[in-house]
C-alpha cells in the first residue's frame, strides 16, 4: 500500500507532463504549417 502513495502522484505527473508536451508539440507544428501556408499564399501569383 505504501507504493501507491508515490506511484499515483508520479503517474499523474507523468501523464500531465506528456499531455502538456504533446500540446506544445502540436502547437509548434500548427504554427509551422501556418507559416508554410502563408508563404505559399504570398508566393502564388495572383
C-alpha positions in Angstrom: 0.0 0.0 0.0 2.9 2.4 0.7 3.9 2.1 -3.0 0.6 3.6 -4.1 1.4 6.8 -2.2 4.2 7.7 -4.6 3.2 5.7 -7.7 -0.1 7.5 -8.2 1.4 11.1 -8.0 4.3 10.0 -10.2 1.9 8.5 -12.8 -0.4 11.5 -12.8 2.6 13.9 -13.0 4.0 11.9 -15.9 0.6 11.9 -17.6 0.1 15.6 -17.3 3.7 16.2 -18.4 3.1 14.1 -21.5 -0.2 15.8 -22.3 1.4 19.2 -21.9 4.4 18.2 -24.0 2.0 16.8 -26.7 0.0 20.0 -26.7 3.1 22.2 -27.1 4.4 19.9 -29.9 1.0 20.2 -31.7 1.0 24.0 -31.3 4.6 24.1 -32.7 3.5 22.0 -35.7 0.4 24.1 -36.3 2.5 27.3 -36.3 4.9 25.8 -38.8 2.1 24.7 -41.0 0.5 28.2 -40.9 3.9 29.7 -41.8 4.1 27.3 -44.8 0.6 28.2 -45.9 1.3 31.9 -45.6 4.5 31.6 -47.7 2.6 29.5 -50.3 -0.2 32.1 -50.5 2.3 35.0 -50.8 4.4 33.3 -53.4 1.4 32.3 -55.6 0.9 34.7 -58.5 -2.4 36.5 -58.5 
